[in-house]
Amino acid sequence: MMPATQRFERRARFKAPPEAIWPLLADTPTLNRAIGLPPIEYQFTPLATGGSRVEASIRRFGMTLASWTEHPFLWREPYGYVFFRDFHGGPFVRATGGVDMSRESDETDLLVFAEIEPRNALGQAILATGFGQRSVDKVIAQVELFDRFLGGEGDDPFPSLAPKSHPPDRTWEIAGRLIRDGCPKQILDRLCTHVATARDEDVSRMRPFELADRWAEDRRATLGVFLQATVGGLLTMTWDVLCPGCRIGKSEVRALRDLRAEAHCESCNIVFDASFDKLVEVRFSPSPAVRRVDLQEFCVGGPMRTPHIVARVPLAPDERRTLSLKLGPGMYGVRTASLPGTAGLDVTDEAEQNTLALVIRPDGLEPRHITVAPGDLTLSVTNELGTPTQLFLEDSLWPNTIATAAIVSTMPEFRDLFSSEVLAPGLQLGVTSLAFLFTDLTGSTALYQRVGQARAFRIVQDQFAILADAITARNGAIVKTIGDAVMATFPTGGDALAAGLAIQREIRHRASWRGRPVHAGACRHPSGAVRGGDGERPSGLLRDDRERGVTSGARGPRWRGRRDGRGLRDGGRTSGTRRRPRPSRAEPRSSERHRRPSAAVPAHPAGLAAAEAVVGVACRDRALALVEQPEGGEG
């Protein structure tokens, strides 16, 4: 008769709080690699109840050494997680293990444990060698390195994984050439150092905005360096399509023309639209000539694979679980793997409740909306379904460290260096929101007649210079010019408004102008455009352009300046009131019905020499307008 399940554990105390230890300890792929576990191969099988069944195996020299079903992790940030494995044959029946942290006084108490059930005499013999205890001891030893690193006593929390060799001199040769071509030296030096010294998983598929934040550098300037380094041969660039559920890249292509309208996530078991401004992002890796990266999989289910999910609770039919976690102020969503819809969870200082009781019923989650206080929280979940399911409690905010295709396509560096990057003919990808700014030098024909060819031409060129400087400085890009008119795009309506106001200010300072008015309109509109194959024509990105009343050229509402000072007109409709904006949505949507704005704030008149500037910003549910009139103007 085989002995019962054997338990192995070890406790230790550390100075760093759980919140600081969690991102390192919950990074299970890197942790497993650091403590010497072998790489794992995974297969996913879709389940009718939602999600997928995950089968894992360890193979060496063409032989399978171990195989098992990897059940969903349970975790509760920042206090602990548990894994569950059922083996298929071999020396063990099942294994469960995990970590549990609590803060006592000024120290963190950490428990690392493993429970292993042997199947036969071989399994019993393996455990008798101390295999189980050595495994938990290695985790404790690694957390000791984390604690020293967090206390400022080390340069790397995973020192055993530091690269053993350095990249060839070609790295610095390329860097020198890029610097001579005007690439910012400080950011480029940081990039070269990172490529030379960081771990394989940290240099593969890099996110420029994340590194910019770590280096305390400007995000768009850093992205510009990455683009230049790609053209220079230091990096390679790919486009990833992110799953809206797990937010992990599920489809990687080398060029925009290779993108497809839909993608599939095998782990979430969903098919989704590739939203251009939310789910398509640019990533960078070292060029093979600079550094070869060897990526292997060590874990697919740990908490830091999906850091936006703060709690994941697997539940058997009719099972009830109670656990503790910690939430900061903000908006969260609660969903299950088997039912549609998301319940809202507001964490606010005004609330007093610190308990959360949820029931999963066939008709959905109850309650549908909850408000609790920030800090430690007791979560109770009951599954009243007749099937297994999982509960996810996740941060509703979409990460702003993603360099989406919509952001990249608005950058002058991208448009200059990658002018051939276009979508496949006929492919239309949804854009939830992208800001457009339109300008026009009105009455230009009369201007040429009144002041003469030479002076009128200079005025036109001067206004182009003003527009280019203001648009570029506010994260925008000029998509095209038609005569003296300009169309520009921006990642956000705020950027477009800031550019429009900057144009107003600069025009005000050009008191020597005696031309006709300059009108600038900015519209945050659910459409988008990238440069077409001929280098000039915008390409349609919306799957349902015509239903939205938007052409493939991404033309937004036509904004007209009111000379009576009452606001802006959209399609002949005006209003003097402002609608209250709706709160941001918890999740990105692949498509959304366009609602035209119908409100504008009253304008305020101000002198503007001999020119008039009009700036309008239209959002999905609100419109803003500022109108400045010349002295002696109408209204």
Residue, then its C-alpha position, 0 to 999 in steps of 0.5 A: m500500500m502506497p503512503a498518503t500524500q506527503r507535505f513539504e514546507r518551509r517558512a521564512r521572514f523577509k523585510a520587503p512587504p508582500e506588494a514588493i515581493w509579489p511581482l517577482l515571486a508570481d513571475t512563475p516562468t522566470l522563477n521556475r527557470a531560476i530554480g533549475l526546473p526544465p522547460i515544459e511543452y503545452q497543448f490546449t483543448p477547448l472546453a464547452t464550459g469556457g476556457s481550455r484544458v491544458e496538457a503539459s509534458i517534459r520531454r528529453f531526447g524525444m522521450t516523455l519524462a512526465s506528463w500531466t493536466e495543468h489545472p487553473f492556478l488559484w491566486r489572490e494578489p499580493y498574498g499567494y497562489v496555488f497550482f494543481r497538477d494531475f499526472h498521467g502515469g509515472p511516479f506521481v498521482r498528483a502534486t499541489g504547491g504554492v506560496d502564502m504571505s502575510r505581513e506581521s509587524d515590519e516583516t513578511d512571513l512567507l510559507v512555501f509548500a508542496e503536497i505530492e502523492p506517489r503512485n508507486a515505489l519509484g515515486q516513493a523512492i524519489l521523495a525519499t531522496g529529499f526531492g520535495q523538500r529541496s524544491v521548496d528550499k530553492v524557492i525560499a533561497q530565491v526569495e532571499l535574493f529578491d529581498r536583498f535586491l528590493g533592499g538595494e543590495g543587488d543589481d538583479p533579482f535573478p542573478s543566475l539568469a544573467p547572460k553569460s556572453h556579450p553581444p558582438d561589437r556590431t551592436w556598438e557599430i550600429a549604435g555609432r552610425l545611428i548617433r551620427d544620423g541624429c538618434p538620441k544618444q542617451i536613450l540609444d545607450r540605454l537600449c544597447t546596454h539593455v540588449a547586452t545585459a538583460r535576460d532573454e525573456d526581457v529582450s524578446r518582444m520588448r515594449p518601448f513604453e515600459l522601458a521608457d518608464r523604467w529609464a525615466e525617458d520620454r515614451r514617444a522619443t524612446l519609441g522613435v529610437f526603437l524605430q530608428a534602431t530597427v531600420g539600422g539593423l539593431l532590432t527587429m519589429t513585429w506586430d502582435v494581436l493581443c487577446p482582450g481577455c488574458r491580454i497576451g499576444k496571440s498572433e505575431v506578424r512581421a508586417l501590417r499587410d500580414l494582419r488578419a481581421e480576427a484572431h484566436c486565443e487558445s487559452c481563453n478559447i475565444v475568437f476576437d476582432a483585431s482592434f487597431d487602436k487597442l489590440v494590435e501592438v508593436r514589439f521589438s527584439p534584438s536582430p539575430a546578428v546582434r544577439r540570438v535569443d533562446l526562448q523556452e516555456f517554463c509556465v503558462g498559468g502563473p499570476m504575472r502572465t496576466p498581471h491585470i487579473v488580481a484574483r483567479v478562483p477555480l471552482a468545482p460545481d456547488e463549491r464555495r471558497t473564501l480568501s483574502l486579497k488586497l485592492g487599491p482604489g479604482m474600477y474593477g471587473v468581475r467575470t467568469a469563464s463560462l458566462p457572458g457579462t461582467a459585474g462592476l466593482d468600485v473600490t473607493d475611499e467613501a465606502e466602508q464595506n471590506t467584504l465581497a460575497l459573490v454567487i455564480r448562477p446560470d443567469g449571471l453573477e450576483p450582485r451585478h455591481i459592488t462598492v467596497a473600501p480599498g485595502d484588505l478584502t475578504l472575498s467569498v465566491t459560491n458556484e451554483l452552476g452544475t459545471p466547473t468554472q473560474l472567477f476572474l477579478e481584474d483591473s478594468l483599465w487597459p494598460n497604457t504601456i502598449a504602443t498600439a498600431a494606432i499610436v505608432s502610425t501617428m508618429p512621423e518617424f514611422r511614416d518616414l521610415f516605414s512608408s511601405e507598412v500598409l494593411a492588406p488590400g481590402l482589410q478593415l480593422g476596427v478603431t475604437s477612437l482616434a483623434f483627427l485634426f483638420t485645418d484650412l486656410t480659408g479664402s486663400t484664392a482671395l488672399y493671393q489676389r489681395v496681397g500678391q503671389a509672393r507674400a501669400f505663398r510665404i503666409v501659406q508656408d508659415q502656417f504649414a510650419i506652425l501646424a507641423d511644429a504644434i502637431t509633432a510636439r503634441n504626439g501627432a502626425i500629418v497624414k496628408t495635405i491638400g493645397d493649404a489644408v492639413m489632416a493630422t491624427f493623434p492618439t487622444g482627443g486631448d493631444a489634438l486639443a492641445a495642438g489646436l490651442a497651440i496653433q491658436r496661440e502661435i497665430r495670435h503672436r503672428a500679428s503681422w499676418r493680414g490674411r484670411p482666417v485660419h480654421a482648425g478643427a479636431c475630432r476624436h472619432p471612431s475611425g482611423a487611417v494609415r498611409g496607403g500603398d501610394g504614400e498619400r491615400p489613407s487606408g480604411l480601417l473600419r470593418d463597418d465604415r458605411e454603417r457608421g457613416v464614415t468613408s474608407g478615407a476616414r473623414g470625420p464630421r465637418w466642423r464649421g466655425r460660428r461667427d456669432g460666437r455661440g459654438l461649433r456646428d456639426g451637420g447644421r446642429t448646434s447647442g449651447t450646453r455641454r453633455r457630461p462625459r460617460p465613464s470609460r469602459a472596462e474592456p475594449r470593444s471590437s466595434e461600437r455604434h458611432r454617436r455624433p456629438s450634439a453639444a458645444v460649450p459657449a465660446h469666449p471672444a478674444g482679439l486675434a490681430a487680423a486672423e481668426a482661429v477656431v478649434g473644435v474637439a468632438c468626442r463620442d459623447r461630448a463636444l468642446a469648442l473655443v472660438e476666438q474672433p478678430e477685433g471688429g469681427e462679427g458677433 
